[in-house]
Amino acid sequence: MYAIVEIAGQQFKVTQDQKVFVHRLK
């Protein structure tokens, strides 16, 4: 199972056991 998340116009494919680190927007 996975989810597609969109952050700041960028899409990330995230699996259930995966941790995604994203640079915070200032």
Sine and cosine of phi, psi and omega as CSV:
sin_phi,cos_phi,sin_psi,cos_psi,sin_omega,cos_omega
0.00,0.00,0.68,-0.73,0.02,-1.00
-0.57,-0.82,0.26,-0.97,0.02,-1.00
-0.73,-0.68,0.53,-0.85,0.09,-1.00
-0.97,-0.22,0.89,-0.45,0.02,-1.00
-0.93,-0.37,0.55,-0.83,0.00,-1.00
-0.88,-0.47,0.85,-0.52,-0.02,-1.00
-0.79,-0.61,0.85,-0.53,0.02,-1.00
0.81,0.58,0.60,0.80,0.05,-1.00
0.99,0.15,0.05,1.00,0.04,-1.00
-0.94,-0.34,0.68,-0.74,-0.02,-1.00
-0.99,-0.17,0.68,-0.73,0.01,-1.00
-0.81,-0.58,0.69,-0.72,0.07,-1.00
-0.99,-0.11,0.90,-0.43,-0.12,-0.99
-0.91,-0.42,0.82,-0.57,0.08,-1.00
-1.00,-0.02,0.17,-0.99,-0.14,-0.99
-0.91,0.42,-0.54,0.84,-0.06,-1.00
-0.98,-0.22,0.23,0.97,-0.07,-1.00
-0.96,-0.29,0.65,-0.76,0.07,-1.00
-0.95,-0.30,0.73,-0.68,-0.03,-1.00
-0.93,-0.38,0.78,-0.62,0.03,-1.00
-0.96,-0.29,0.80,-0.59,-0.04,-1.00
-0.84,-0.54,0.67,-0.74,0.06,-1.00
-0.90,0.43,0.74,-0.67,0.00,-1.00
-0.96,0.29,0.59,-0.81,0.05,-1.00
-1.00,0.07,0.73,-0.69,-0.02,-1.00
-0.99,0.13,0.00,0.00,0.00,0.00
